[in-house]
Amino acid sequence: MKKSIYAALIVASISPFTALAANDHQDMDHMSVVYRAPLEYAAYQYTTEMLSNFNLQLLADIYIQARMSSLQMAKEQSLISNKLSMEQQHDKSLASTGVMTSAE
């Protein structure tokens, strides 16, 4: 009787380790592959490219709109004048372009 109890305890103590070892193999990553028809893939690729271009244009438009509204607010508060901004746009000297004329 004692031997059967000891045997049952040994089997019960070993079984959780075998269950843990089995779970390691079940946690593998699985990759599913979807095969598409050429026309469906072309439509998917076109849609993806169109949406990415739209997102890039949207980001650029947001940046431009924010810059213009900041400039407009600065002009309204008389922080910058139109004359100064026009002079800065037409200044093409080497000093304003950042080109080095001699070794520094």
MODELLER restraints for C-alpha pairs under 7 A, 6 or more apart:
rsr = mdl.restraints
at = mdl.atoms
rsr.add(forms.Gaussian(group=physical.xy_distance, feature=features.Distance(at['CA:74:A'], at['CA:80:A']), mean=6.20, stdev=0.5))
rsr.add(forms.Gaussian(group=physical.xy_distance, feature=features.Distance(at['CA:75:A'], at['CA:81:A']), mean=6.37, stdev=0.5))
